[in-house]
Amino acid sequence: MKLYYTSGSCSMSCHIALEESGLSYTAVQLDFSKPDSNTAELERLNPLGVVPVLVNDQGKKLTQNAAILEYVADQKPESGLLPAAGSWERYEAVSWLSFVAADFHKAFTPLFATKAIWGQEGGQAGGQDEFKKWCWGNIKGYLKYLDQGLAGKDYLTGKKFTVADAYLFTVGGWCEDVGVSTDEYKNYNTYISRIYQRPAVQRVMKAEGLLS
Ligand SMILES: N[C@@H](CCC(=O)N[C@@H](CS)C(=O)NCC(=O)O)C(=O)O
C-alpha cells in the first residue's frame, strides 16, 4: 500500500494507523509548496488536491481520512484498531471518527484560511479578531465535550486504542498552532500524552520530521 501525506497534516492519522497495524506500506511525503512529480501524482489521484490518498496493493485508490482509517483497520482485524464490523462498539467508534472528521477537524479549517483571506496566520498573531474568537470558541467547545467524554477512559471508546484516537491525536496537535490552549482540559491532556507515548506514534512523528 502507498500513502500520500504531508507532514503533521490530517494524513498523519492514516500514517499512524498503518504503523500501528503492522501492515506493509510505503509513505510518500509531499510538500505542496514545492510541487514535484509526487504532487502531480497526488492531483491526478485526487482532483481535490488534498491528502491523504491511499493506493492499495490492487492499485485501487481511496480518499478521505475516515474511509482510509476504516479500511486500514479492517485489513488487520486482529490489531483491534476498530471493533468488529456489525458490533455496537463499531458504530460507537465510527461515531467518534465522524465527530473528528466532520466537527473537530473542520473547526480548524477557517483558521488555516486566515492567511489566504487577510494575509495573516490564524494563530496568536494576525487575522481578524472577532472571526478568530468565534473559531477559538468552537474549538474550545469541542475540547470541553472531549474532556467530558474521556473521563475515566484510556481512549475514546474505552480501553482500546482505535483509529479514531489516531485521528483525534493528529488534529488535537494543531491547537497550539492556532493559538488555543488546552491547559484546562485535564482528561484530554492525559489522553494526548498517552497516545504520544505509543511507540508507533513516535516512529511516525520521527518519519514526518516532527520529532528528532
Ligand atoms: N475531508 C478530507 C480533508 C482532507 C484535508 O483537508 N487535507 C488537507 C491537510 S489536513 C490538505 O491536504 N490540504 C491541502 C493543502 O494543505 O494545500 C479528508 O478527510 O481526507
The ligand as an ORCA input file, in Angstrom:
! r2SCAN-3c Opt
* xyz 0 1
  N     -12.139     15.671      4.231
  C     -10.769     15.411      3.830
  C      -9.918     16.590      4.270
  C      -8.526     16.495      3.729
  C      -7.726     17.773      4.013
  O      -8.262     18.813      4.420
  N      -6.403     17.669      3.779
  C      -5.536     18.818      3.980
  C      -4.498     18.538      5.042
  S      -5.228     18.345      6.664
  C      -4.801     19.155      2.702
  O      -4.282     18.276      2.033
  N      -4.759     20.437      2.337
  C      -4.114     20.889      1.139
  C      -3.037     21.881      1.416
  O      -2.540     21.941      2.551
  O      -2.662     22.574      0.462
  C     -10.278     14.101      4.439
  O     -10.768     13.709      5.498
  O      -9.392     13.450      3.857
*
